Amino acid sequence: MDKVVGILGGGQLGRMLAEAASRLNVDVVILDVGEDAPAKQIVAQRPPRIMHVNGSFTDPAKIRELALKVDVLTVEIEHVDVSVLDDVQPSLPLGVHPSPSTIRIIQDKFVQKQHLAAHSCPVSDFMQVDSTVECVRSAAKKLGLPLMLKSRTLAYDGRGNFVVRDVSQIDDAIHALGDRPLYAEKWVPFIQEIAVIVVRSAAGQVVSYPAVETVHKDNICHLVFAPLRSSDPAVASRARSIAETAVKTLHGSGVFGVEMFLMADGMLYLNEIAPRPHNSGHYTIEACETSQYENHLRAVLSLPLGSTALKVPSAVMLNLLGASDSMEEIKTVAEYALSIPGASIHLYGKTVCRKGRKMGHITIVADCDAELHERLRPLLQQLPSPSDEKEIEIYSPLPPDKGHSHRRPLVGVIMGSDSDLPVMLAAAHILDRFSVAYELTIVSAHRTPDRLVEYARSAASRGLRAIIAGAGGAAHLPGMVAAMTALPVIGVPIKGSSLDGVDSLHSIVQMPRGVPVATVAINNATNAGLLAVRMLGNGIPHLITAMDSYQKEMEGEVMAKVEKLNKYGWEEYGAKQ
């Protein structure tokens, strides 16, 4: 590549942008204070014409100096001098991205909210307030308590926010937020925080990465789980649509991080947008076909955008935050992570550690959610400020006791009645043998039709990859489930008291074209479990190896019987049975 990219800011985002640029042979020039800024550390010594610039990314003279060296300017932090970007943009062959006008909108969170509301994007109620007790009290009366009081500018990682739960806290809130312009937002009682990384090309093409769940601790991003798991199968696609629509209202190319709140009724509210690569997108380096950093470069350089699809079934990003001024605490966690399968460690090269500072992150990938959370647990326990047991139980629970459903199942085992349980236990025992996470429950097609619909339609979005359904008599359960999910469904005909299960077999096996159910023999839940394992083996290679061992074991059992039969003869052998 013969274009040079200038980056305002040399922190961890600039560092990961520079890493992505090196793989494309793209030269980058970084503006930040000092020679040991994280992004500058990984770029070799440069010829004078593209040497890094030493200075603040808010310094107009330094921004102009950077602009003279590059073809395009981009930012890793939005708190820059936009008026200077406006001035230098005409002289740059590929301009400034995102557009200075976009950065100006996003810098002021109140203006950003006004912009989004004006374009009919879903945002909670908000209003401008002065830094006086009377004005904030009036906002509390109008918007209610709790009230989110926010700084309009220079707010980052939760800094600049204050939750006012009682009017007696207003004076403390104003003092804590300092002498900055403020605005107030109606409190949003969300049940989940969601983020979507969106990429916009120079030609206006807008694509998004899968929606993810973000978990914040002390107002700083703590964990990011990809993809988003939800009992509502439409949430993820709605989140991506809202994020893409919001980004389309802005100008310029590059990556945008879009944060949202999910309400109990399924409503999604936009929280805020970052005009740059985002903490919630770090996972894309290991988990997606093209990282957010490479796609940001592709976008600002007018190159074709890369695929945003996940290339692994499950991923989590864990931020490494300083707990004190000790760098050794971070190094200890990073060294421990080297022993975790699927873990990739990113240390940012920061020379000073302090409480709450982002010092690095770890991304873990796995073949399934259950395996992912199992790998995450010891890392949560090793953090400099270890997670408490309640948090660990929520985000990385231990496997269930025998006879109880896994919280992160791969297979759903369902039956129409508890009378089917003795048969269906054989499927559960097979899944236990292969260490496949599963849930087992009762779903009656005729007695609980609403439960059937909810179960079938939410199965894939909750992370299930196969369903084993047992039913007797009319045996509509497997077929109805198959009609409402794209997952493979394995039907187990249950022997009844009237027709010995032949009625169930015919009902399940005679599905209409287009709605397949893989049907096993009457009462043969063992084969249903084995078939589910084989299906999962297409995406989880170690299950193929385990299945091969299982077949060899069966072969060994038969060959032992052959040897015994030859040794004793069939008369004596038969007498011993």
Secondary structure, DSSP 8 states (H G I E B T S, - for coil): ---EEEEE--SHHHHHHHHHHHHTT-EEEEEESSS--HHHHTS----GGG--EES-TT-HHHHHHHHTT-SEEEESSS-S-HHHHHHHGGGSTT-EES-HHHHHHHHSHHHHHHHHHHTT-----EEEE-SSHHHHHHHHHHH-SSEEEEESSS-BTTBTEEEE-SGGGHHHHHHHH-SS-EEEEE----SEEEEEEEEE-TT--EEE---EEEEEETTEEEEEEES---SSTTHHHHHHHHHHHHHHTS-S-EEEEEEEEE-TTS-EEEEEEESS--GGGTTHHHHBSS-HHHHHHHHHTT-------BSSSEEEEEEEE-SSS-HHHHHHHHHHHTTSTTEEEEE---S---TT-EEEEEEEEESSHHHHHHHHHHHHHHSSS---HHHHHHHS-----TTS--SS-SEEEEESSGGGHHHHHHHHHHHHHTT--EEEEE--TTT-HHHHHHHHHHHHHHT--EEEEEEETT--HHHHHHHT-SS-EEEEEE--SSSTTHHHHHHHH---TT---EE--TT-HHHHHHHHHHHHHTT-HHHHHHHHHHHHHHHHHHHHHHHHHHHHHHHHHHHH-
